[in-house]
């Protein structure tokens, strides 16, 4: 494994962990709303912020992957 490949693997693993972390936090904030009626506005903010971060990381990762593939053609 070359150094460049190791770097790509490290970036993919880091992005995967970040998407999993923020995606799960958005999913949990969307979960049990019946017991947390008073905190709905806070959960909505958390769901929006964490979901946005997860989607942003996915889009950036796809862009980087596209650039890597296009560069090697």
mmCIF file as Biopython writes it, N, C-alpha, C and O atoms, coordinates in Angstrom:
data_model
#
loop_
_atom_site.group_PDB
_atom_site.id
_atom_site.type_symbol
_atom_site.label_atom_id
_atom_site.label_alt_id
_atom_site.label_comp_id
_atom_site.label_asym_id
_atom_site.label_entity_id
_atom_site.label_seq_id
_atom_site.pdbx_PDB_ins_code
_atom_site.Cartn_x
_atom_site.Cartn_y
_atom_site.Cartn_z
_atom_site.occupancy
_atom_site.B_iso_or_equiv
_atom_site.auth_seq_id
_atom_site.auth_asym_id
_atom_site.pdbx_PDB_model_num
ATOM 1   N N  . UNK A ? 1  ? 0.846   -1.170 0.000   1.0 0.0 1  A 1 
ATOM 2   C CA . UNK A ? 1  ? 0.000   0.000  0.000   1.0 0.0 1  A 1 
ATOM 3   C C  . UNK A ? 1  ? 0.895   1.237  0.000   1.0 0.0 1  A 1 
ATOM 4   O O  . UNK A ? 1  ? 1.789   1.382  0.834   1.0 0.0 1  A 1 
ATOM 5   N N  . UNK A ? 2  ? 0.636   2.102  -0.936  1.0 0.0 2  A 1 
ATOM 6   C CA . UNK A ? 2  ? 1.429   3.326  -1.014  1.0 0.0 2  A 1 
ATOM 7   C C  . UNK A ? 2  ? 0.938   4.343  -0.001  1.0 0.0 2  A 1 
ATOM 8   O O  . UNK A ? 2  ? -0.107  4.165  0.625   1.0 0.0 2  A 1 
ATOM 9   N N  . UNK A ? 3  ? 1.697   5.397  0.149   1.0 0.0 3  A 1 
ATOM 10  C CA . UNK A ? 3  ? 1.307   6.454  1.092   1.0 0.0 3  A 1 
ATOM 11  C C  . UNK A ? 3  ? 0.032   7.153  0.634   1.0 0.0 3  A 1 
ATOM 12  O O  . UNK A ? 3  ? -0.800  7.524  1.462   1.0 0.0 3  A 1 
ATOM 13  N N  . UNK A ? 4  ? -0.129  7.333  -0.657  1.0 0.0 4  A 1 
ATOM 14  C CA . UNK A ? 4  ? -1.332  7.991  -1.168  1.0 0.0 4  A 1 
ATOM 15  C C  . UNK A ? 4  ? -2.566  7.142  -0.896  1.0 0.0 4  A 1 
ATOM 16  O O  . UNK A ? 4  ? -3.617  7.668  -0.529  1.0 0.0 4  A 1 
ATOM 17  N N  . UNK A ? 5  ? -2.440  5.829  -1.074  1.0 0.0 5  A 1 
ATOM 18  C CA . UNK A ? 5  ? -3.570  4.944  -0.807  1.0 0.0 5  A 1 
ATOM 19  C C  . UNK A ? 5  ? -3.922  4.952  0.671   1.0 0.0 5  A 1 
ATOM 20  O O  . UNK A ? 5  ? -5.100  4.964  1.028   1.0 0.0 5  A 1 
ATOM 21  N N  . UNK A ? 6  ? -2.934  4.947  1.518   1.0 0.0 6  A 1 
ATOM 22  C CA . UNK A ? 6  ? -3.182  5.002  2.960   1.0 0.0 6  A 1 
ATOM 23  C C  . UNK A ? 6  ? -3.882  6.303  3.341   1.0 0.0 6  A 1 
ATOM 24  O O  . UNK A ? 6  ? -4.758  6.314  4.205   1.0 0.0 6  A 1 
ATOM 25  N N  . UNK A ? 7  ? -3.498  7.383  2.700   1.0 0.0 7  A 1 
ATOM 26  C CA . UNK A ? 7  ? -4.148  8.667  2.962   1.0 0.0 7  A 1 
ATOM 27  C C  . UNK A ? 7  ? -5.611  8.625  2.524   1.0 0.0 7  A 1 
ATOM 28  O O  . UNK A ? 7  ? -6.484  9.105  3.248   1.0 0.0 7  A 1 
ATOM 29  N N  . UNK A ? 8  ? -5.888  8.058  1.351   1.0 0.0 8  A 1 
ATOM 30  C CA . UNK A ? 8  ? -7.269  7.951  0.869   1.0 0.0 8  A 1 
ATOM 31  C C  . UNK A ? 8  ? -8.109  7.076  1.793   1.0 0.0 8  A 1 
ATOM 32  O O  . UNK A ? 8  ? -9.263  7.396  2.077   1.0 0.0 8  A 1 
ATOM 33  N N  . UNK A ? 9  ? -7.539  5.985  2.256   1.0 0.0 9  A 1 
ATOM 34  C CA . UNK A ? 9  ? -8.260  5.105  3.174   1.0 0.0 9  A 1 
ATOM 35  C C  . UNK A ? 9  ? -8.554  5.838  4.486   1.0 0.0 9  A 1 
ATOM 36  O O  . UNK A ? 9  ? -9.657  5.728  5.021   1.0 0.0 9  A 1 
ATOM 37  N N  . UNK A ? 10 ? -7.592  6.571  4.997   1.0 0.0 10 A 1 
ATOM 38  C CA . UNK A ? 10 ? -7.798  7.323  6.231   1.0 0.0 10 A 1 
ATOM 39  C C  . UNK A ? 10 ? -8.882  8.384  6.055   1.0 0.0 10 A 1 
ATOM 40  O O  . UNK A ? 10 ? -9.702  8.586  6.951   1.0 0.0 10 A 1 
ATOM 41  N N  . UNK A ? 11 ? -8.891  9.061  4.908   1.0 0.0 11 A 1 
ATOM 42  C CA . UNK A ? 11 ? -9.929  10.070 4.656   1.0 0.0 11 A 1 
ATOM 43  C C  . UNK A ? 11 ? -11.319 9.445  4.552   1.0 0.0 11 A 1 
ATOM 44  O O  . UNK A ? 11 ? -12.289 9.995  5.072   1.0 0.0 11 A 1 
ATOM 45  N N  . UNK A ? 12 ? -11.415 8.305  3.886   1.0 0.0 12 A 1 
ATOM 46  C CA . UNK A ? 12 ? -12.715 7.634  3.740   1.0 0.0 12 A 1 
ATOM 47  C C  . UNK A ? 12 ? -13.216 7.148  5.092   1.0 0.0 12 A 1 
ATOM 48  O O  . UNK A ? 12 ? -14.401 7.284  5.398   1.0 0.0 12 A 1 
ATOM 49  N N  . UNK A ? 13 ? -12.337 6.589  5.897   1.0 0.0 13 A 1 
ATOM 50  C CA . UNK A ? 13 ? -12.740 6.115  7.219   1.0 0.0 13 A 1 
ATOM 51  C C  . UNK A ? 13 ? -13.171 7.283  8.099   1.0 0.0 13 A 1 
ATOM 52  O O  . UNK A ? 13 ? -14.169 7.182  8.812   1.0 0.0 13 A 1 
ATOM 53  N N  . UNK A ? 14 ? -12.443 8.370  8.057   1.0 0.0 14 A 1 
ATOM 54  C CA . UNK A ? 14 ? -12.807 9.544  8.850   1.0 0.0 14 A 1 
ATOM 55  C C  . UNK A ? 14 ? -14.147 10.123 8.410   1.0 0.0 14 A 1 
ATOM 56  O O  . UNK A ? 14 ? -14.973 10.482 9.249   1.0 0.0 14 A 1 
ATOM 57  N N  . UNK A ? 15 ? -14.363 10.214 7.118   1.0 0.0 15 A 1 
ATOM 58  C CA . UNK A ? 15 ? -15.639 10.718 6.618   1.0 0.0 15 A 1 
ATOM 59  C C  . UNK A ? 15 ? -16.780 9.778  6.991   1.0 0.0 15 A 1 
ATOM 60  O O  . UNK A ? 15 ? -17.873 10.239 7.321   1.0 0.0 15 A 1 
ATOM 61  N N  . UNK A ? 16 ? -16.544 8.477  6.942   1.0 0.0 16 A 1 
ATOM 62  C CA . UNK A ? 16 ? -17.579 7.513  7.304   1.0 0.0 16 A 1 
ATOM 63  C C  . UNK A ? 16 ? -17.958 7.622  8.778   1.0 0.0 16 A 1 
ATOM 64  O O  . UNK A ? 16 ? -19.134 7.557  9.136   1.0 0.0 16 A 1 
ATOM 65  N N  . UNK A ? 17 ? -16.960 7.787  9.613   1.0 0.0 17 A 1 
ATOM 66  C CA . UNK A ? 17 ? -17.234 7.940  11.049  1.0 0.0 17 A 1 
ATOM 67  C C  . UNK A ? 17 ? -18.008 9.232  11.301  1.0 0.0 17 A 1 
ATOM 68  O O  . UNK A ? 17 ? -18.949 9.240  12.094  1.0 0.0 17 A 1 
ATOM 69  N N  . UNK A ? 18 ? -17.628 10.312 10.643  1.0 0.0 18 A 1 
ATOM 70  C CA . UNK A ? 18 ? -18.319 11.593 10.838  1.0 0.0 18 A 1 
ATOM 71  C C  . UNK A ? 18 ? -19.765 11.510 10.353  1.0 0.0 18 A 1 
ATOM 72  O O  . UNK A ? 18 ? -20.670 12.004 11.027  1.0 0.0 18 A 1 
ATOM 73  N N  . UNK A ? 19 ? -19.994 10.895 9.196   1.0 0.0 19 A 1 
ATOM 74  C CA . UNK A ? 19 ? -21.366 10.760 8.692   1.0 0.0 19 A 1 
ATOM 75  C C  . UNK A ? 19 ? -22.179 9.896  9.638   1.0 0.0 19 A 1 
ATOM 76  O O  . UNK A ? 19 ? -23.334 10.213 9.921   1.0 0.0 19 A 1 
ATOM 77  N N  . UNK A ? 20 ? -21.605 8.818  10.128  1.0 0.0 20 A 1 
ATOM 78  C CA . UNK A ? 20 ? -22.308 7.960  11.077  1.0 0.0 20 A 1 
ATOM 79  C C  . UNK A ? 20 ? -22.643 8.684  12.374  1.0 0.0 20 A 1 
ATOM 80  O O  . UNK A ? 20 ? -23.745 8.543  12.906  1.0 0.0 20 A 1 
ATOM 81  N N  . UNK A ? 21 ? -21.697 9.452  12.877  1.0 0.0 21 A 1 
ATOM 82  C CA . UNK A ? 21 ? -21.897 10.172 14.130  1.0 0.0 21 A 1 
ATOM 83  C C  . UNK A ? 21 ? -23.012 11.217 13.994  1.0 0.0 21 A 1 
ATOM 84  O O  . UNK A ? 21 ? -23.964 11.221 14.774  1.0 0.0 21 A 1 
ATOM 85  N N  . UNK A ? 22 ? -22.887 12.085 13.016  1.0 0.0 22 A 1 
ATOM 86  C CA . UNK A ? 22 ? -23.879 13.146 12.865  1.0 0.0 22 A 1 
ATOM 87  C C  . UNK A ? 22 ? -25.219 12.610 12.374  1.0 0.0 22 A 1 
ATOM 88  O O  . UNK A ? 22 ? -26.270 13.121 12.760  1.0 0.0 22 A 1 
ATOM 89  N N  . UNK A ? 23 ? -25.189 11.599 11.537  1.0 0.0 23 A 1 
ATOM 90  C CA . UNK A ? 23 ? -26.440 10.991 11.082  1.0 0.0 23 A 1 
ATOM 91  C C  . UNK A ? 23 ? -27.197 10.334 12.215  1.0 0.0 23 A 1 
ATOM 92  O O  . UNK A ? 23 ? -28.419 10.456 12.291  1.0 0.0 23 A 1 
ATOM 93  N N  . UNK A ? 24 ? -26.496 9.638  13.098  1.0 0.0 24 A 1 
ATOM 94  C CA . UNK A ? 24 ? -27.167 8.995  14.224  1.0 0.0 24 A 1 
ATOM 95  C C  . UNK A ? 24 ? -27.703 10.023 15.213  1.0 0.0 24 A 1 
ATOM 96  O O  . UNK A ? 24 ? -28.764 9.824  15.805  1.0 0.0 24 A 1 
ATOM 97  N N  . UNK A ? 25 ? -26.982 11.109 15.391  1.0 0.0 25 A 1 
ATOM 98  C CA . UNK A ? 25 ? -27.490 12.157 16.283  1.0 0.0 25 A 1 
ATOM 99  C C  . UNK A ? 25 ? -28.746 12.806 15.716  1.0 0.0 25 A 1 
ATOM 100 O O  . UNK A ? 25 ? -29.663 13.143 16.464  1.0 0.0 25 A 1 
ATOM 101 N N  . UNK A ? 26 ? -28.793 12.983 14.391  1.0 0.0 26 A 1 
ATOM 102 C CA . UNK A ? 26 ? -30.000 13.531 13.767  1.0 0.0 26 A 1 
ATOM 103 C C  . UNK A ? 26 ? -31.145 12.542 13.889  1.0 0.0 26 A 1 
ATOM 104 O O  . UNK A ? 26 ? -32.285 12.942 14.125  1.0 0.0 26 A 1 
ATOM 105 N N  . UNK A ? 27 ? -30.856 11.248 13.731  1.0 0.0 27 A 1 
ATOM 106 C CA . UNK A ? 27 ? -31.887 10.215 13.826  1.0 0.0 27 A 1 
ATOM 107 C C  . UNK A ? 27 ? -32.428 10.136 15.251  1.0 0.0 27 A 1 
ATOM 108 O O  . UNK A ? 27 ? -33.636 10.006 15.448  1.0 0.0 27 A 1 
ATOM 109 N N  . UNK A ? 28 ? -31.545 10.212 16.245  1.0 0.0 28 A 1 
ATOM 110 C CA . UNK A ? 28 ? -31.966 10.153 17.642  1.0 0.0 28 A 1 
ATOM 111 C C  . UNK A ? 28 ? -32.802 11.379 17.996  1.0 0.0 28 A 1 
ATOM 112 O O  . UNK A ? 28 ? -33.783 11.259 18.730  1.0 0.0 28 A 1 
ATOM 113 N N  . UNK A ? 29 ? -32.436 12.545 17.493  1.0 0.0 29 A 1 
ATOM 114 C CA . UNK A ? 29 ? -33.200 13.760 17.771  1.0 0.0 29 A 1 
ATOM 115 C C  . UNK A ? 29 ? -34.589 13.672 17.156  1.0 0.0 29 A 1 
ATOM 116 O O  . UNK A ? 29 ? -35.510 14.350 17.612  1.0 0.0 29 A 1 
ATOM 117 N N  . UNK A ? 30 ? -34.750 12.854 16.140  1.0 0.0 30 A 1 
ATOM 118 C CA . UNK A ? 30 ? -36.047 12.687 15.497  1.0 0.0 30 A 1 
ATOM 119 C C  . UNK A ? 30 ? -36.877 11.592 16.172  1.0 0.0 30 A 1 
ATOM 120 O O  . UNK A ? 30 ? -38.078 11.480 15.926  1.0 0.0 30 A 1 
ATOM 121 N N  . UNK A ? 31 ? -36.240 10.793 17.016  1.0 0.0 31 A 1 
ATOM 122 C CA . UNK A ? 31 ? -36.839 9.595  17.590  1.0 0.0 31 A 1 
ATOM 123 C C  . UNK A ? 31 ? -38.041 9.815  18.475  1.0 0.0 31 A 1 
ATOM 124 O O  . UNK A ? 31 ? -39.151 9.974  17.966  1.0 0.0 31 A 1 
ATOM 125 N N  . UNK A ? 32 ? -37.864 9.829  19.761  1.0 0.0 32 A 1 
ATOM 126 C CA . UNK A ? 32 ? -38.952 9.793  20.729  1.0 0.0 32 A 1 
ATOM 127 C C  . UNK A ? 32 ? -39.439 11.207 21.031  1.0 0.0 32 A 1 
ATOM 128 O O  . UNK A ? 32 ? -38.957 11.850 21.964  1.0 0.0 32 A 1 
ATOM 129 N N  . UNK A ? 33 ? -40.386 11.681 20.245  1.0 0.0 33 A 1 
ATOM 130 C CA . UNK A ? 33 ? -40.922 13.031 20.462  1.0 0.0 33 A 1 
ATOM 131 C C  . UNK A ? 33 ? -42.054 13.058 21.476  1.0 0.0 33 A 1 
ATOM 132 O O  . UNK A ? 33 ? -42.366 14.121 22.011  1.0 0.0 33 A 1 
ATOM 133 N N  . UNK A ? 34 ? -42.682 11.909 21.756  1.0 0.0 34 A 1 
ATOM 134 C CA . UNK A ? 34 ? -43.818 11.908 22.673  1.0 0.0 34 A 1 
ATOM 135 C C  . UNK A ? 34 ? -43.403 12.245 24.104  1.0 0.0 34 A 1 
ATOM 136 O O  . UNK A ? 34 ? -44.167 12.897 24.816  1.0 0.0 34 A 1 
ATOM 137 N N  . UNK A ? 35 ? -42.235 11.828 24.540  1.0 0.0 35 A 1 
ATOM 138 C CA . UNK A ? 35 ? -41.782 12.102 25.895  1.0 0.0 35 A 1 
ATOM 139 C C  . UNK A ? 35 ? -41.054 13.422 26.040  1.0 0.0 35 A 1 
ATOM 140 O O  . UNK A ? 35 ? -40.736 13.833 27.156  1.0 0.0 35 A 1 
ATOM 141 N N  . UNK A ? 36 ? -40.790 14.084 24.944  1.0 0.0 36 A 1 
ATOM 142 C CA . UNK A ? 36 ? -39.992 15.310 24.993  1.0 0.0 36 A 1 
ATOM 143 C C  . UNK A ? 36 ? -40.707 16.460 24.284  1.0 0.0 36 A 1 
ATOM 144 O O  . UNK A ? 36 ? -40.106 17.170 23.478  1.0 0.0 36 A 1 
ATOM 145 N N  . UNK A ? 37 ? -41.965 16.634 24.581  1.0 0.0 37 A 1 
ATOM 146 C CA . UNK A ? 37 ? -42.760 17.657 23.901  1.0 0.0 37 A 1 
ATOM 147 C C  . UNK A ? 37 ? -42.210 19.056 24.157  1.0 0.0 37 A 1 
ATOM 148 O O  . UNK A ? 37 ? -42.258 19.905 23.267  1.0 0.0 37 A 1 
ATOM 149 N N  . UNK A ? 38 ? -41.692 19.309 25.348  1.0 0.0 38 A 1 
ATOM 150 C CA . UNK A ? 38 ? -41.189 20.649 25.672  1.0 0.0 38 A 1 
ATOM 151 C C  . UNK A ? 38 ? -39.881 20.979 24.963  1.0 0.0 38 A 1 
ATOM 152 O O  . UNK A ? 38 ? -39.524 22.151 24.840  1.0 0.0 38 A 1 
ATOM 153 N N  . UNK A ? 39 ? -39.167 19.964 24.498  1.0 0.0 39 A 1 
ATOM 154 C CA . UNK A ? 39 ? -37.864 20.184 23.876  1.0 0.0 39 A 1 
ATOM 155 C C  . UNK A ? 39 ? -37.920 20.074 22.359  1.0 0.0 39 A 1 
ATOM 156 O O  . UNK A ? 39 ? -36.879 19.899 21.727  1.0 0.0 39 A 1 
ATOM 157 N N  . UNK A ? 40 ? -39.092 20.169 21.759  1.0 0.0 40 A 1 
ATOM 158 C CA . UNK A ? 40 ? -39.210 19.946 20.321  1.0 0.0 40 A 1 
ATOM 159 C C  . UNK A ? 40 ? -38.399 20.967 19.530  1.0 0.0 40 A 1 
ATOM 160 O O  . UNK A ? 40 ? -37.767 20.598 18.540  1.0 0.0 40 A 1 
ATOM 161 N N  . UNK A ? 41 ? -38.395 22.230 19.931  1.0 0.0 41 A 1 
ATOM 162 C CA . UNK A ? 41 ? -37.631 23.217 19.173  1.0 0.0 41 A 1 
ATOM 163 C C  . UNK A ? 41 ? -36.135 22.921 19.237  1.0 0.0 41 A 1 
ATOM 164 O O  . UNK A ? 41 ? -35.437 23.061 18.233  1.0 0.0 41 A 1 
ATOM 165 N N  . UNK A ? 42 ? -35.641 22.521 20.387  1.0 0.0 42 A 1 
ATOM 166 C CA . UNK A ? 42 ? -34.226 22.163 20.504  1.0 0.0 42 A 1 
ATOM 167 C C  . UNK A ? 42 ? -33.884 20.931 19.694  1.0 0.0 42 A 1 
ATOM 168 O O  . UNK A ? 42 ? -32.819 20.860 19.080  1.0 0.0 42 A 1 
ATOM 169 N N  . UNK A ? 43 ? -34.787 19.956 19.689  1.0 0.0 43 A 1 
ATOM 170 C CA . UNK A ? 43 ? -34.548 18.755 18.892  1.0 0.0 43 A 1 
ATOM 171 C C  . UNK A ? 43 ? -34.598 19.073 17.407  1.0 0.0 43 A 1 
ATOM 172 O O  . UNK A ? 43 ? -33.852 18.485 16.624  1.0 0.0 43 A 1 
ATOM 173 N N  . UNK A ? 44 ? -35.457 19.984 17.013  1.0 0.0 44 A 1 
ATOM 174 C CA . UNK A ? 44 ? -35.535 20.366 15.603  1.0 0.0 44 A 1 
ATOM 175 C C  . UNK A ? 44 ? -34.233 21.017 15.157  1.0 0.0 44 A 1 
ATOM 176 O O  . UNK A ? 44 ? -33.742 20.758 14.058  1.0 0.0 44 A 1 
ATOM 177 N N  . UNK A ? 45 ? -33.677 21.867 16.020  1.0 0.0 45 A 1 
ATOM 178 C CA . UNK A ? 45 ? -32.391 22.500 15.696  1.0 0.0 45 A 1 
ATOM 179 C C  . UNK A ? 45 ? -31.282 21.456 15.608  1.0 0.0 45 A 1 
ATOM 180 O O  . UNK A ? 45 ? -30.464 21.499 14.690  1.0 0.0 45 A 1 
ATOM 181 N N  . UNK A ? 46 ? -31.249 20.522 16.553  1.0 0.0 46 A 1 
ATOM 182 C CA . UNK A ? 46 ? -30.225 19.478 16.545  1.0 0.0 46 A 1 
ATOM 183 C C  . UNK A ? 46 ? -30.370 18.587 15.321  1.0 0.0 46 A 1 
ATOM 184 O O  . UNK A ? 46 ? -29.378 18.228 14.686  1.0 0.0 46 A 1 
ATOM 185 N N  . UNK A ? 47 ? -31.598 18.233 14.995  1.0 0.0 47 A 1 
ATOM 186 C CA . UNK A ? 47 ? -31.851 17.385 13.831  1.0 0.0 47 A 1 
ATOM 187 C C  . UNK A ? 47 ? -31.403 18.085 12.554  1.0 0.0 47 A 1 
ATOM 188 O O  . UNK A ? 47 ? -30.784 17.469 11.686  1.0 0.0 47 A 1 
ATOM 189 N N  . UNK A ? 48 ? -31.714 19.367 12.444  1.0 0.0 48 A 1 
ATOM 190 C CA . UNK A ? 48 ? -31.328 20.122 11.256  1.0 0.0 48 A 1 
ATOM 191 C C  . UNK A ? 48 ? -29.827 20.309 11.145  1.0 0.0 48 A 1 
ATOM 192 O O  . UNK A ? 48 ? -29.253 20.133 10.070  1.0 0.0 48 A 1 
ATOM 193 N N  . UNK A ? 49 ? -29.192 20.663 12.246  1.0 0.0 49 A 1 
ATOM 194 C CA . UNK A ? 49 ? -27.746 20.905 12.218  1.0 0.0 49 A 1 
ATOM 195 C C  . UNK A ? 49 ? -26.971 19.614 11.956  1.0 0.0 49 A 1 
ATOM 196 O O  . UNK A ? 49 ? -26.072 19.589 11.115  1.0 0.0 49 A 1 
ATOM 197 N N  . UNK A ? 50 ? -27.314 18.551 12.670  1.0 0.0 50 A 1 
ATOM 198 C CA . UNK A ? 50 ? -26.592 17.295 12.499  1.0 0.0 50 A 1 
ATOM 199 C C  . UNK A ? 50 ? -26.867 16.673 11.139  1.0 0.0 50 A 1 
ATOM 200 O O  . UNK A ? 50 ? -25.962 16.111 10.523  1.0 0.0 50 A 1 
ATOM 201 N N  . UNK A ? 51 ? -28.088 16.763 10.669  1.0 0.0 51 A 1 
ATOM 202 C CA . UNK A ? 51 ? -28.410 16.247 9.337   1.0 0.0 51 A 1 
ATOM 203 C C  . UNK A ? 51 ? -27.689 17.024 8.250   1.0 0.0 51 A 1 
ATOM 204 O O  . UNK A ? 51 ? -27.220 16.442 7.273   1.0 0.0 51 A 1 
ATOM 205 N N  . UNK A ? 52 ? -27.601 18.324 8.415   1.0 0.0 52 A 1 
ATOM 206 C CA . UNK A ? 52 ? -26.895 19.154 7.434   1.0 0.0 52 A 1 
ATOM 207 C C  . UNK A ? 52 ? -25.412 18.811 7.378   1.0 0.0 52 A 1 
ATOM 208 O O  . UNK A ? 52 ? -24.832 18.720 6.296   1.0 0.0 52 A 1 
ATOM 209 N N  . UNK A ? 53 ? -24.806 18.622 8.531   1.0 0.0 53 A 1 
ATOM 210 C CA . UNK A ? 53 ? -23.382 18.260 8.563   1.0 0.0 53 A 1 
ATOM 211 C C  . UNK A ? 53 ? -23.171 16.908 7.886   1.0 0.0 53 A 1 
ATOM 212 O O  . UNK A ? 53 ? -22.235 16.752 7.102   1.0 0.0 53 A 1 
ATOM 213 N N  . UNK A ? 54 ? -24.025 15.935 8.177   1.0 0.0 54 A 1 
ATOM 214 C CA . UNK A ? 54 ? -23.889 14.606 7.570   1.0 0.0 54 A 1 
ATOM 215 C C  . UNK A ? 54 ? -24.037 14.674 6.053   1.0 0.0 54 A 1 
ATOM 216 O O  . UNK A ? 54 ? -23.256 14.056 5.329   1.0 0.0 54 A 1 
ATOM 217 N N  . UNK A ? 55 ? -25.023 15.410 5.569   1.0 0.0 55 A 1 
ATOM 218 C CA . UNK A ? 55 ? -25.231 15.526 4.121   1.0 0.0 55 A 1 
ATOM 219 C C  . UNK A ? 55 ? -24.082 16.286 3.475   1.0 0.0 55 A 1 
ATOM 220 O O  . UNK A ? 55 ? -23.653 15.932 2.377   1.0 0.0 55 A 1 
ATOM 221 N N  . UNK A ? 56 ? -23.580 17.315 4.129   1.0 0.0 56 A 1 
ATOM 222 C CA . UNK A ? 56 ? -22.449 18.078 3.598   1.0 0.0 56 A 1 
ATOM 223 C C  . UNK A ? 56 ? -21.199 17.203 3.465   1.0 0.0 56 A 1 
ATOM 224 O O  . UNK A ? 56 ? -20.478 17.296 2.472   1.0 0.0 56 A 1 
ATOM 225 N N  . UNK A ? 57 ? -20.946 16.365 4.453   1.0 0.0 57 A 1 
ATOM 226 C CA . UNK A ? 57 ? -19.786 15.477 4.391   1.0 0.0 57 A 1 
ATOM 227 C C  . UNK A ? 57 ? -19.945 14.470 3.254   1.0 0.0 57 A 1 
ATOM 228 O O  . UNK A ? 57 ? -18.977 14.172 2.555   1.0 0.0 57 A 1 
ATOM 229 N N  . UNK A ? 58 ? -21.152 13.946 3.062   1.0 0.0 58 A 1 
ATOM 230 C CA . UNK A ? 58 ? -21.396 13.001 1.965   1.0 0.0 58 A 1 
ATOM 231 C C  . UNK A ? 58 ? -21.162 13.680 0.620   1.0 0.0 58 A 1 
ATOM 232 O O  . UNK A ? 58 ? -20.511 13.108 -0.253  1.0 0.0 58 A 1 
ATOM 233 N N  . UNK A ? 59 ? -21.685 14.892 0.441   1.0 0.0 59 A 1 
ATOM 234 C CA . UNK A ? 59 ? -21.523 15.606 -0.826  1.0 0.0 59 A 1 
ATOM 235 C C  . UNK A ? 59 ? -20.048 15.910 -1.090  1.0 0.0 59 A 1 
ATOM 236 O O  . UNK A ? 59 ? -19.566 15.711 -2.205  1.0 0.0 59 A 1 
ATOM 237 N N  . UNK A ? 60 ? -19.338 16.385 -0.086  1.0 0.0 60 A 1 
ATOM 238 C CA . UNK A ? 60 ? -17.912 16.662 -0.252  1.0 0.0 60 A 1 
ATOM 239 C C  . UNK A ? 60 ? -17.127 15.390 -0.555  1.0 0.0 60 A 1 
ATOM 240 O O  . UNK A ? 60 ? -16.210 15.404 -1.376  1.0 0.0 60 A 1 
ATOM 241 N N  . UNK A ? 61 ? -17.483 14.303 0.098   1.0 0.0 61 A 1 
ATOM 242 C CA . UNK A ? 61 ? -16.818 13.029 -0.169  1.0 0.0 61 A 1 
ATOM 243 C C  . UNK A ? 61 ? -17.053 12.550 -1.585  1.0 0.0 61 A 1 
ATOM 244 O O  . UNK A ? 61 ? -16.133 12.054 -2.235  1.0 0.0 61 A 1 
ATOM 245 N N  . UNK A ? 62 ? -18.282 12.693 -2.075  1.0 0.0 62 A 1 
ATOM 246 C CA . UNK A ? 62 ? -18.567 12.311 -3.453  1.0 0.0 62 A 1 
ATOM 247 C C  . UNK A ? 62 ? -17.821 13.195 -4.449  1.0 0.0 62 A 1 
ATOM 248 O O  . UNK A ? 62 ? -17.362 12.715 -5.485  1.0 0.0 62 A 1 
ATOM 249 N N  . UNK A ? 63 ? -17.702 14.476 -4.138  1.0 0.0 63 A 1 
ATOM 250 C CA . UNK A ? 63 ? -16.952 15.378 -5.007  1.0 0.0 63 A 1 
ATOM 251 C C  . UNK A ? 63 ? -15.475 14.990 -5.060  1.0 0.0 63 A 1 
ATOM 252 O O  . UNK A ? 63 ? -14.872 14.970 -6.133  1.0 0.0 63 A 1 
ATOM 253 N N  . UNK A ? 64 ? -14.905 14.687 -3.913  1.0 0.0 64 A 1 
ATOM 254 C CA . UNK A ? 64 ? -13.495 14.279 -3.868  1.0 0.0 64 A 1 
ATOM 255 C C  . UNK A ? 64 ? -13.306 12.965 -4.619  1.0 0.0 64 A 1 
ATOM 256 O O  . UNK A ? 64 ? -12.332 12.810 -5.357  1.0 0.0 64 A 1 
ATOM 257 N N  . UNK A ? 65 ? -14.217 12.026 -4.441  1.0 0.0 65 A 1 
ATOM 258 C CA . UNK A ? 65 ? -14.141 10.752 -5.151  1.0 0.0 65 A 1 
ATOM 259 C C  . UNK A ? 65 ? -14.239 10.955 -6.657  1.0 0.0 65 A 1 
ATOM 260 O O  . UNK A ? 65 ? -13.513 10.318 -7.420  1.0 0.0 65 A 1 
ATOM 261 N N  . UNK A ? 66 ? -15.128 11.836 -7.083  1.0 0.0 66 A 1 
ATOM 262 C CA . UNK A ? 66 ? -15.257 12.135 -8.509  1.0 0.0 66 A 1 
ATOM 263 C C  . UNK A ? 66 ? -13.966 12.739 -9.061  1.0 0.0 66 A 1 
ATOM 264 O O  . UNK A ? 66 ? -13.521 12.365 -10.147 1.0 0.0 66 A 1 
ATOM 265 N N  . UNK A ? 67 ? -13.372 13.658 -8.329  1.0 0.0 67 A 1 
ATOM 266 C CA . UNK A ? 67 ? -12.113 14.280 -8.766  1.0 0.0 67 A 1 
ATOM 267 C C  . UNK A ? 67 ? -10.988 13.266 -8.837  1.0 0.0 67 A 1 
ATOM 268 O O  . UNK A ? 67 ? -10.171 13.316 -9.756  1.0 0.0 67 A 1 
ATOM 269 N N  . UNK A ? 68 ? -10.932 12.351 -7.888  1.0 0.0 68 A 1 
ATOM 270 C CA . UNK A ? 68 ? -9.898  11.321 -7.920  1.0 0.0 68 A 1 
ATOM 271 C C  . UNK A ? 68 ? -10.063 10.403 -9.120  1.0 0.0 68 A 1 
ATOM 272 O O  . UNK A ? 68 ? -9.086  10.057 -9.784  1.0 0.0 68 A 1 
ATOM 273 N N  . UNK A ? 69 ? -11.287 10.015 -9.393  1.0 0.0 69 A 1 
ATOM 274 C CA . UNK A ? 69 ? -11.544 9.127  -10.530 1.0 0.0 69 A 1 
ATOM 275 C C  . UNK A ? 69 ? -11.297 9.855  -11.843 1.0 0.0 69 A 1 
ATOM 276 O O  . UNK A ? 69 ? -10.714 9.279  -12.761 1.0 0.0 69 A 1 
ATOM 277 N N  . UNK A ? 70 ? -11.722 11.097 -11.952 1.0 0.0 70 A 1 
ATOM 278 C CA . UNK A ? 70 ? -11.530 11.867 -13.180 1.0 0.0 70 A 1 
ATOM 279 C C  . UNK A ? 70 ? -10.053 12.138 -13.433 1.0 0.0 70 A 1 
ATOM 280 O O  . UNK A ? 70 ? -9.630  12.209 -14.587 1.0 0.0 70 A 1 
ATOM 281 N N  . UNK A ? 71 ? -9.268  12.291 -12.385 1.0 0.0 71 A 1 
ATOM 282 C CA . UNK A ? 71 ? -7.852  12.578 -12.524 1.0 0.0 71 A 1 
ATOM 283 C C  . UNK A ? 71 ? -7.082  11.364 -13.055 1.0 0.0 71 A 1 
ATOM 284 O O  . UNK A ? 71 ? -6.067  11.523 -13.733 1.0 0.0 71 A 1 
ATOM 285 N N  . UNK A ? 72 ? -7.552  10.172 -12.753 1.0 0.0 72 A 1 
ATOM 286 C CA . UNK A ? 72 ? -6.830  8.964  -13.141 1.0 0.0 72 A 1 
ATOM 287 C C  . UNK A ? 72 ? -7.299  8.362  -14.459 1.0 0.0 72 A 1 
ATOM 288 O O  . UNK A ? 72 ? -6.826  7.292  -14.839 1.0 0.0 72 A 1 
ATOM 289 N N  . UNK A ? 73 ? -8.212  9.015  -15.165 1.0 0.0 73 A 1 
ATOM 290 C CA . UNK A ? 73 ? -8.670  8.503  -16.464 1.0 0.0 73 A 1 
ATOM 291 C C  . UNK A ? 73 ? -7.721  8.864  -17.552 1.0 0.0 73 A 1 
ATOM 292 O O  . UNK A ? 73 ? -7.948  8.516  -18.711 1.0 0.0 73 A 1 
#
